[in-house]
Amino acid sequence: KYEVDLDPDREAIVTIGAKDALAHLLFAIIGPGDAVVSPNPAYPIHQYGVIMAEGHACMLPMPEPAEFLNGLERLYSTSTRKPKLILVSFPHNPTTQCVDLDFFKELVAMASRHGTMIVHDFAYADLGFDGYKPPSLLQVPGAKDIGVEIYSLSKSFNMAGWRVGFCLGNAKLIYALSRIKSYLDYGIFQPIQIASIIALRECAADTEKICATYQKRRDVLVNGLARAGWSVNSPRGSMFVWAPVPEPYRASGSLEFAKLLMEKALVAVSPGIGFGPLGEGHVRFSLIENEHRTRQATRGIGRVLRNEA
């Protein structure tokens, strides 16, 4: 798919989901005080996995991916504590930001110059909309020398809860992860592994159908919110919509606004503050309901925004 050559014995390991791969990899390679750079806001394990490994979580603002690169360059030039690891994820959770291959080329070049490792959490590899195809970090020449990529079958193959993932790339990092996992678990239940092999070998076309389903849900949600008077950006990837809290409710914060939607509209959203301080002022919608239920949700939200609920 990405035209990347991998040694299955040295450059790949099966994991009990993407979280298992990420958290245990951090335990394997991060020591007390080691700096790990990632965007803010971010999926919580990206920050707290570092903290649990006793590392230093250095969160850089990412209003746009290019700004994250600029901030990283400034960090290298000004900080006395050089990052040991850069942790990124695109399409991004929660902001839905997407990148092209040039972003990864620049990131790999910068990390290589400074001797920094890269981990790319590629959970939404197959969820690109409107013709967008999310690129792989490992497509960049030299990326395997310094980095790994983490995959999950949860979204691509509708296998959430099966806990199947894998980590690919740098042989030394894969070895470190395999060593720590050898003390923690005995791998995935074999029938689940067999089902996963069948999914990867025989069901590749189904990932496109699944992606199309998410795209339809995205359109229903974005259009429904627009009719309710709430303008949000339409994401190019991921399974989320990252929405600014409407101005009349912004002062109360994302958590209180999320509570309001739950109580008055019967709609659950994730408050942005849960993804880091720079997530404040937003809420995250997940595209997990069917189109009918999503339309119901946007009508309920509309009643709240019109003060009819």
Contacts in CASP RR format, 6 or more apart in sequence:
PFRMAT RR
TARGET T0000
AUTHOR 0000-0000-0000
METHOD contacts of the structure
MODEL  1
KYEVDLDPDREAIVTIGAKDALAHLLFAIIGPGDAVVSPNPAYPIHQYGV
IMAEGHACMLPMPEPAEFLNGLERLYSTSTRKPKLILVSFPHNPTTQCVD
LDFFKELVAMASRHGTMIVHDFAYADLGFDGYKPPSLLQVPGAKDIGVEI
YSLSKSFNMAGWRVGFCLGNAKLIYALSRIKSYLDYGIFQPIQIASIIAL
RECAADTEKICATYQKRRDVLVNGLARAGWSVNSPRGSMFVWAPVPEPYR
ASGSLEFAKLLMEKALVAVSPGIGFGPLGEGHVRFSLIENEHRTRQATRG
IGRVLRNEA
2 135 0 8 1.000
2 136 0 8 1.000
2 138 0 8 1.000
2 139 0 8 1.000
3 139 0 8 1.000
4 136 0 8 1.000
4 138 0 8 1.000
4 139 0 8 1.000
4 144 0 8 1.000
6 12 0 8 1.000
6 138 0 8 1.000
6 168 0 8 1.000
6 169 0 8 1.000
7 171 0 8 1.000
10 171 0 8 1.000
10 174 0 8 1.000
10 175 0 8 1.000
11 144 0 8 1.000
11 168 0 8 1.000
11 169 0 8 1.000
11 170 0 8 1.000
11 171 0 8 1.000
11 174 0 8 1.000
12 166 0 8 1.000
12 167 0 8 1.000
12 168 0 8 1.000
12 169 0 8 1.000
12 174 0 8 1.000
13 21 0 8 1.000
13 166 0 8 1.000
13 167 0 8 1.000
13 174 0 8 1.000
13 177 0 8 1.000
13 178 0 8 1.000
13 181 0 8 1.000
14 164 0 8 1.000
14 165 0 8 1.000
14 166 0 8 1.000
14 187 0 8 1.000
14 188 0 8 1.000
14 193 0 8 1.000
15 21 0 8 1.000
15 24 0 8 1.000
15 150 0 8 1.000
15 165 0 8 1.000
15 166 0 8 1.000
15 167 0 8 1.000
15 177 0 8 1.000
15 181 0 8 1.000
16 163 0 8 1.000
16 164 0 8 1.000
16 165 0 8 1.000
16 185 0 8 1.000
16 187 0 8 1.000
16 188 0 8 1.000
17 152 0 8 1.000
17 153 0 8 1.000
17 154 0 8 1.000
17 163 0 8 1.000
17 164 0 8 1.000
17 165 0 8 1.000
18 121 0 8 1.000
18 123 0 8 1.000
18 150 0 8 1.000
18 151 0 8 1.000
18 152 0 8 1.000
18 154 0 8 1.000
18 165 0 8 1.000
19 45 0 8 1.000
20 163 0 8 1.000
20 165 0 8 1.000
20 181 0 8 1.000
21 150 0 8 1.000
21 165 0 8 1.000
21 166 0 8 1.000
21 167 0 8 1.000
21 177 0 8 1.000
22 45 0 8 1.000
22 46 0 8 1.000
22 49 0 8 1.000
22 87 0 8 1.000
22 119 0 8 1.000
22 121 0 8 1.000
22 150 0 8 1.000
23 45 0 8 1.000
23 49 0 8 1.000
23 52 0 8 1.000
24 177 0 8 1.000
24 180 0 8 1.000
24 181 0 8 1.000
24 184 0 8 1.000
25 119 0 8 1.000
25 148 0 8 1.000
25 150 0 8 1.000
25 167 0 8 1.000
25 173 0 8 1.000
25 176 0 8 1.000
25 177 0 8 1.000
26 36 0 8 1.000
26 49 0 8 1.000
26 50 0 8 1.000
26 52 0 8 1.000
26 53 0 8 1.000
26 85 0 8 1.000
27 52 0 8 1.000
27 53 0 8 1.000
27 180 0 8 1.000
28 173 0 8 1.000
28 176 0 8 1.000
28 177 0 8 1.000
28 179 0 8 1.000
28 180 0 8 1.000
29 84 0 8 1.000
29 85 0 8 1.000
29 117 0 8 1.000
29 173 0 8 1.000
29 176 0 8 1.000
30 36 0 8 1.000
30 50 0 8 1.000
30 53 0 8 1.000
30 54 0 8 1.000
30 55 0 8 1.000
30 84 0 8 1.000
30 85 0 8 1.000
31 53 0 8 1.000
31 54 0 8 1.000
31 55 0 8 1.000
32 54 0 8 1.000
32 55 0 8 1.000
33 54 0 8 1.000
33 55 0 8 1.000
33 56 0 8 1.000
33 81 0 8 1.000
34 53 0 8 1.000
34 55 0 8 1.000
34 56 0 8 1.000
34 84 0 8 1.000
34 85 0 8 1.000
35 55 0 8 1.000
35 56 0 8 1.000
35 58 0 8 1.000
35 79 0 8 1.000
35 81 0 8 1.000
35 82 0 8 1.000
35 83 0 8 1.000
35 84 0 8 1.000
35 85 0 8 1.000
36 50 0 8 1.000
36 55 0 8 1.000
36 56 0 8 1.000
36 57 0 8 1.000
36 58 0 8 1.000
36 83 0 8 1.000
36 84 0 8 1.000
36 85 0 8 1.000
36 86 0 8 1.000
36 87 0 8 1.000
37 58 0 8 1.000
37 59 0 8 1.000
37 60 0 8 1.000
37 72 0 8 1.000
37 75 0 8 1.000
37 83 0 8 1.000
37 85 0 8 1.000
37 86 0 8 1.000
37 87 0 8 1.000
38 46 0 8 1.000
38 47 0 8 1.000
38 50 0 8 1.000
38 57 0 8 1.000
38 58 0 8 1.000
38 59 0 8 1.000
38 60 0 8 1.000
38 86 0 8 1.000
38 87 0 8 1.000
38 88 0 8 1.000
39 59 0 8 1.000
39 60 0 8 1.000
39 61 0 8 1.000
39 62 0 8 1.000
39 68 0 8 1.000
39 88 0 8 1.000
39 92 0 8 1.000
39 95 0 8 1.000
40 47 0 8 1.000
40 59 0 8 1.000
40 60 0 8 1.000
40 61 0 8 1.000
40 62 0 8 1.000
40 275 0 8 1.000
40 276 0 8 1.000
40 277 0 8 1.000
40 278 0 8 1.000
40 279 0 8 1.000
41 94 0 8 1.000
41 95 0 8 1.000
41 272 0 8 1.000
41 274 0 8 1.000
41 275 0 8 1.000
41 276 0 8 1.000
41 277 0 8 1.000
41 278 0 8 1.000
41 279 0 8 1.000
41 282 0 8 1.000
42 59 0 8 1.000
42 89 0 8 1.000
42 92 0 8 1.000
42 93 0 8 1.000
42 94 0 8 1.000
42 275 0 8 1.000
42 276 0 8 1.000
43 89 0 8 1.000
43 93 0 8 1.000
43 94 0 8 1.000
43 121 0 8 1.000
43 275 0 8 1.000
44 274 0 8 1.000
44 275 0 8 1.000
46 87 0 8 1.000
46 89 0 8 1.000
46 121 0 8 1.000
47 57 0 8 1.000
47 59 0 8 1.000
47 276 0 8 1.000
48 57 0 8 1.000
50 56 0 8 1.000
50 57 0 8 1.000
50 87 0 8 1.000
51 57 0 8 1.000
56 81 0 8 1.000
58 75 0 8 1.000
58 81 0 8 1.000
58 83 0 8 1.000
59 276 0 8 1.000
59 278 0 8 1.000
60 68 0 8 1.000
60 71 0 8 1.000
60 72 0 8 1.000
60 75 0 8 1.000
61 67 0 8 1.000
61 68 0 8 1.000
61 71 0 8 1.000
61 278 0 8 1.000
62 68 0 8 1.000
62 92 0 8 1.000
62 95 0 8 1.000
62 97 0 8 1.000
64 97 0 8 1.000
65 90 0 8 1.000
65 97 0 8 1.000
65 99 0 8 1.000
65 103 0 8 1.000
66 103 0 8 1.000
68 88 0 8 1.000
69 103 0 8 1.000
69 106 0 8 1.000
69 107 0 8 1.000
69 110 0 8 1.000
72 83 0 8 1.000
72 86 0 8 1.000
72 107 0 8 1.000
72 110 0 8 1.000
73 110 0 8 1.000
75 83 0 8 1.000
76 82 0 8 1.000
76 83 0 8 1.000
76 110 0 8 1.000
76 114 0 8 1.000
82 114 0 8 1.000
82 116 0 8 1.000
83 114 0 8 1.000
83 116 0 8 1.000
84 116 0 8 1.000
84 117 0 8 1.000
85 116 0 8 1.000
85 117 0 8 1.000
85 118 0 8 1.000
85 119 0 8 1.000
86 107 0 8 1.000
86 111 0 8 1.000
86 116 0 8 1.000
86 117 0 8 1.000
86 118 0 8 1.000
86 119 0 8 1.000
87 118 0 8 1.000
87 119 0 8 1.000
87 121 0 8 1.000
88 107 0 8 1.000
88 118 0 8 1.000
88 119 0 8 1.000
88 120 0 8 1.000
88 121 0 8 1.000
89 120 0 8 1.000
89 121 0 8 1.000
89 122 0 8 1.000
89 123 0 8 1.000
90 97 0 8 1.000
90 98 0 8 1.000
90 99 0 8 1.000
90 103 0 8 1.000
90 120 0 8 1.000
90 122 0 8 1.000
90 134 0 8 1.000
91 97 0 8 1.000
91 98 0 8 1.000
91 124 0 8 1.000
91 127 0 8 1.000
91 128 0 8 1.000
91 134 0 8 1.000
91 235 0 8 1.000
91 236 0 8 1.000
91 237 0 8 1.000
91 238 0 8 1.000
92 98 0 8 1.000
92 238 0 8 1.000
93 123 0 8 1.000
93 124 0 8 1.000
93 238 0 8 1.000
93 240 0 8 1.000
94 240 0 8 1.000
94 242 0 8 1.000
94 270 0 8 1.000
94 272 0 8 1.000
94 275 0 8 1.000
94 279 0 8 1.000
94 282 0 8 1.000
94 284 0 8 1.000
95 242 0 8 1.000
96 233 0 8 1.000
96 235 0 8 1.000
96 236 0 8 1.000
96 237 0 8 1.000
96 238 0 8 1.000
96 240 0 8 1.000
96 241 0 8 1.000
96 242 0 8 1.000
98 128 0 8 1.000
98 132 0 8 1.000
98 134 0 8 1.000
98 235 0 8 1.000
98 236 0 8 1.000
98 237 0 8 1.000
98 238 0 8 1.000
99 135 0 8 1.000
100 135 0 8 1.000
101 135 0 8 1.000
101 139 0 8 1.000
101 140 0 8 1.000
104 120 0 8 1.000
104 135 0 8 1.000
104 136 0 8 1.000
104 137 0 8 1.000
104 139 0 8 1.000
104 140 0 8 1.000
104 143 0 8 1.000
105 140 0 8 1.000
107 118 0 8 1.000
107 137 0 8 1.000
108 118 0 8 1.000
108 137 0 8 1.000
108 140 0 8 1.000
108 142 0 8 1.000
108 143 0 8 1.000
108 146 0 8 1.000
110 116 0 8 1.000
111 117 0 8 1.000
111 118 0 8 1.000
111 146 0 8 1.000
112 142 0 8 1.000
112 145 0 8 1.000
112 146 0 8 1.000
115 146 0 8 1.000
116 146 0 8 1.000
117 146 0 8 1.000
117 147 0 8 1.000
117 170 0 8 1.000
117 173 0 8 1.000
118 137 0 8 1.000
118 143 0 8 1.000
118 146 0 8 1.000
118 147 0 8 1.000
118 148 0 8 1.000
119 147 0 8 1.000
119 148 0 8 1.000
119 149 0 8 1.000
119 150 0 8 1.000
120 136 0 8 1.000
120 137 0 8 1.000
120 147 0 8 1.000
120 148 0 8 1.000
120 149 0 8 1.000
120 150 0 8 1.000
121 150 0 8 1.000
122 134 0 8 1.000
122 136 0 8 1.000
122 137 0 8 1.000
122 149 0 8 1.000
122 150 0 8 1.000
122 151 0 8 1.000
122 152 0 8 1.000
123 150 0 8 1.000
123 151 0 8 1.000
123 152 0 8 1.000
123 154 0 8 1.000
123 155 0 8 1.000
124 134 0 8 1.000
124 155 0 8 1.000
124 237 0 8 1.000
124 238 0 8 1.000
124 239 0 8 1.000
125 134 0 8 1.000
125 136 0 8 1.000
125 151 0 8 1.000
125 156 0 8 1.000
126 134 0 8 1.000
126 155 0 8 1.000
126 156 0 8 1.000
126 207 0 8 1.000
126 208 0 8 1.000
126 210 0 8 1.000
126 211 0 8 1.000
127 134 0 8 1.000
127 155 0 8 1.000
127 156 0 8 1.000
127 210 0 8 1.000
127 211 0 8 1.000
127 214 0 8 1.000
127 237 0 8 1.000
127 238 0 8 1.000
127 239 0 8 1.000
128 134 0 8 1.000
128 211 0 8 1.000
128 215 0 8 1.000
128 236 0 8 1.000
128 237 0 8 1.000
128 238 0 8 1.000
129 211 0 8 1.000
129 214 0 8 1.000
129 215 0 8 1.000
129 218 0 8 1.000
129 235 0 8 1.000
129 236 0 8 1.000
129 237 0 8 1.000
130 215 0 8 1.000
130 236 0 8 1.000
132 236 0 8 1.000
132 237 0 8 1.000
134 237 0 8 1.000
136 149 0 8 1.000
137 143 0 8 1.000
137 147 0 8 1.000
137 149 0 8 1.000
138 144 0 8 1.000
138 149 0 8 1.000
138 168 0 8 1.000
138 169 0 8 1.000
143 169 0 8 1.000
144 169 0 8 1.000
144 170 0 8 1.000
145 170 0 8 1.000
146 170 0 8 1.000
147 169 0 8 1.000
147 170 0 8 1.000
147 173 0 8 1.000
148 167 0 8 1.000
148 168 0 8 1.000
148 169 0 8 1.000
148 170 0 8 1.000
148 173 0 8 1.000
148 174 0 8 1.000
149 167 0 8 1.000
149 168 0 8 1.000
149 169 0 8 1.000
150 165 0 8 1.000
150 166 0 8 1.000
150 167 0 8 1.000
151 165 0 8 1.000
151 166 0 8 1.000
151 167 0 8 1.000
151 168 0 8 1.000
152 164 0 8 1.000
152 165 0 8 1.000
153 159 0 8 1.000
153 162 0 8 1.000
153 164 0 8 1.000
153 165 0 8 1.000
153 196 0 8 1.000
153 199 0 8 1.000
153 200 0 8 1.000
154 160 0 8 1.000
154 161 0 8 1.000
154 162 0 8 1.000
154 164 0 8 1.000
155 210 0 8 1.000
155 239 0 8 1.000
156 207 0 8 1.000
156 210 0 8 1.000
157 196 0 8 1.000
157 199 0 8 1.000
157 203 0 8 1.000
157 206 0 8 1.000
157 207 0 8 1.000
157 210 0 8 1.000
158 210 0 8 1.000
159 196 0 8 1.000
159 199 0 8 1.000
162 192 0 8 1.000
162 195 0 8 1.000
162 196 0 8 1.000
163 188 0 8 1.000
163 192 0 8 1.000
164 188 0 8 1.000
164 192 0 8 1.000
164 193 0 8 1.000
164 196 0 8 1.000
167 173 0 8 1.000
167 174 0 8 1.000
167 177 0 8 1.000
168 174 0 8 1.000
181 187 0 8 1.000
188 196 0 8 1.000
199 206 0 8 1.000
214 239 0 8 1.000
214 287 0 8 1.000
216 291 0 8 1.000
217 287 0 8 1.000
217 289 0 8 1.000
217 290 0 8 1.000
217 291 0 8 1.000
217 294 0 8 1.000
218 234 0 8 1.000
218 235 0 8 1.000
218 241 0 8 1.000
218 287 0 8 1.000
219 234 0 8 1.000
220 291 0 8 1.000
220 294 0 8 1.000
220 295 0 8 1.000
220 298 0 8 1.000
221 241 0 8 1.000
221 285 0 8 1.000
221 287 0 8 1.000
221 294 0 8 1.000
221 297 0 8 1.000
221 298 0 8 1.000
222 232 0 8 1.000
222 234 0 8 1.000
222 241 0 8 1.000
224 295 0 8 1.000
224 298 0 8 1.000
225 231 0 8 1.000
225 232 0 8 1.000
225 243 0 8 1.000
225 298 0 8 1.000
225 301 0 8 1.000
226 232 0 8 1.000
227 298 0 8 1.000
227 302 0 8 1.000
228 298 0 8 1.000
228 299 0 8 1.000
228 300 0 8 1.000
228 301 0 8 1.000
228 302 0 8 1.000
228 305 0 8 1.000
228 306 0 8 1.000
229 302 0 8 1.000
229 305 0 8 1.000
230 243 0 8 1.000
230 246 0 8 1.000
230 301 0 8 1.000
230 302 0 8 1.000
230 305 0 8 1.000
232 241 0 8 1.000
232 242 0 8 1.000
232 243 0 8 1.000
232 244 0 8 1.000
233 241 0 8 1.000
233 242 0 8 1.000
234 241 0 8 1.000
235 241 0 8 1.000
235 242 0 8 1.000
239 286 0 8 1.000
239 287 0 8 1.000
239 288 0 8 1.000
240 284 0 8 1.000
240 285 0 8 1.000
240 286 0 8 1.000
240 287 0 8 1.000
241 284 0 8 1.000
241 285 0 8 1.000
241 287 0 8 1.000
242 282 0 8 1.000
242 284 0 8 1.000
243 269 0 8 1.000
243 282 0 8 1.000
243 283 0 8 1.000
243 284 0 8 1.000
243 285 0 8 1.000
244 250 0 8 1.000
244 281 0 8 1.000
244 282 0 8 1.000
245 253 0 8 1.000
245 254 0 8 1.000
245 257 0 8 1.000
245 281 0 8 1.000
245 282 0 8 1.000
245 283 0 8 1.000
246 257 0 8 1.000
246 305 0 8 1.000
249 256 0 8 1.000
249 257 0 8 1.000
249 260 0 8 1.000
250 257 0 8 1.000
250 281 0 8 1.000
253 271 0 8 1.000
253 273 0 8 1.000
253 280 0 8 1.000
253 281 0 8 1.000
254 271 0 8 1.000
254 272 0 8 1.000
254 273 0 8 1.000
254 274 0 8 1.000
254 279 0 8 1.000
254 280 0 8 1.000
254 281 0 8 1.000
254 282 0 8 1.000
254 283 0 8 1.000
255 271 0 8 1.000
255 273 0 8 1.000
257 271 0 8 1.000
257 283 0 8 1.000
258 268 0 8 1.000
258 269 0 8 1.000
258 270 0 8 1.000
258 271 0 8 1.000
258 283 0 8 1.000
260 304 0 8 1.000
261 267 0 8 1.000
261 268 0 8 1.000
261 269 0 8 1.000
261 283 0 8 1.000
261 301 0 8 1.000
261 304 0 8 1.000
262 268 0 8 1.000
262 269 0 8 1.000
264 303 0 8 1.000
264 304 0 8 1.000
264 309 0 8 1.000
265 297 0 8 1.000
265 300 0 8 1.000
265 301 0 8 1.000
265 302 0 8 1.000
265 303 0 8 1.000
265 304 0 8 1.000
265 309 0 8 1.000
266 297 0 8 1.000
266 300 0 8 1.000
267 297 0 8 1.000
267 300 0 8 1.000
267 301 0 8 1.000
269 283 0 8 1.000
269 284 0 8 1.000
269 285 0 8 1.000
270 283 0 8 1.000
270 284 0 8 1.000
270 286 0 8 1.000
271 283 0 8 1.000
272 279 0 8 1.000
272 280 0 8 1.000
272 281 0 8 1.000
272 282 0 8 1.000
272 283 0 8 1.000
272 284 0 8 1.000
273 279 0 8 1.000
273 280 0 8 1.000
273 281 0 8 1.000
275 284 0 8 1.000
287 294 0 8 1.000
289 297 0 8 1.000
300 309 0 8 1.000
302 308 0 8 1.000
303 309 0 8 1.000
END
